[in-house]
Amino acid sequence: MTINKETVKKISKLSRIASNEEFENSMIKDLNSILKFVEQLNELNIANIEPLSSVVEQKLHQRDDVVKKINDKKDILQNSPNKNENYFVVPKIIE
């Protein structure tokens, strides 16, 4: 399969991309090179090859699922220069 000007114009119209002569010629060249590469991939014999799930032959390290109390409200509010009870006080933005 090869890409021609009509195909590029149709793709441009569907994707709402403005095209001109230079753009169309560039796209024809680029899309044909992509299709040529895909055709090369289709020629590979992968009948006896198992699917690859990972390139690293390691198991993931699993940690214990322990509930911890972090980011306590008191500790967080200690960092605030201005506070009002349990809330941060920030400058007014909208008047």
C-alpha positions in Angstrom: 0.0 0.0 0.0 1.3 3.4 -0.9 0.1 6.8 0.2 -0.8 9.4 -2.5 -2.0 13.0 -2.5 -5.6 12.1 -2.3 -5.0 10.1 0.9 -3.0 12.8 2.5 -5.7 15.4 1.6 -8.4 13.1 3.1 -6.3 12.6 6.3 -5.7 16.3 6.6 -9.3 17.1 6.2 -10.4 14.5 8.8 -7.8 15.7 11.3 -8.5 19.3 10.5 -4.9 20.1 9.6 -4.3 22.8 7.0 -2.2 21.5 4.1 -0.2 22.9 1.3 1.9 21.3 -1.5 5.1 21.2 0.6 3.2 19.6 3.6 1.6 17.0 1.3 4.8 16.0 -0.3 6.5 15.7 3.1 3.6 13.6 4.5 3.6 11.3 1.5 7.3 10.6 2.0 7.0 10.2 5.8 3.9 7.9 5.7 5.3 5.7 2.9 8.5 5.2 5.0 6.4 4.2 8.0 4.4 1.8 6.0 7.6 0.3 4.5 9.0 -0.3 8.0 5.7 -1.9 9.1 5.9 -4.2 6.0 9.4 -5.2 7.1 8.1 -6.1 10.5 5.3 -8.2 9.0 7.9 -10.3 7.2 9.4 -11.5 10.5 8.7 -15.1 11.5 7.4 -15.0 15.1 5.6 -18.4 15.1 7.7 -20.0 17.8 8.5 -16.9 20.0 6.7 -16.6 23.3 5.3 -13.2 24.2 7.6 -11.1 26.4 6.2 -9.7 29.6 9.3 -8.1 30.9 12.9 -7.7 29.8 14.1 -8.0 33.4 14.0 -11.5 35.0 13.2 -10.2 38.5 10.3 -10.3 40.8 9.0 -7.0 42.2 9.9 -6.4 45.8 6.8 -6.4 47.9 6.5 -4.5 51.1 4.3 -5.2 54.0 1.0 -3.4 54.0 1.2 -1.5 57.2 -1.1 1.4 58.2 0.9 4.4 59.4 -0.3 7.7 60.6 1.5 10.3 58.6 0.9 13.9 57.8 -0.8 14.6 61.1 -2.8 17.8 61.2 -0.8 19.2 64.1 2.5 18.6 62.4 1.3 20.2 59.2 -0.1 23.3 60.9 3.2 23.8 62.7 4.7 24.9 59.3 2.1 27.6 58.8 3.0 31.1 59.8 -0.7 32.0 60.2 -3.4 29.6 61.3 -6.9 29.7 62.6 -7.8 26.6 64.6 -7.4 23.7 62.1 -7.0 25.8 58.9 -4.3 27.6 57.1 -4.8 31.4 56.8 -4.0 32.7 53.3 -4.2 36.2 51.9 -7.4 37.2 50.2 -7.3 36.9 46.4 -10.7 38.0 45.3 -12.3 41.1 46.8 
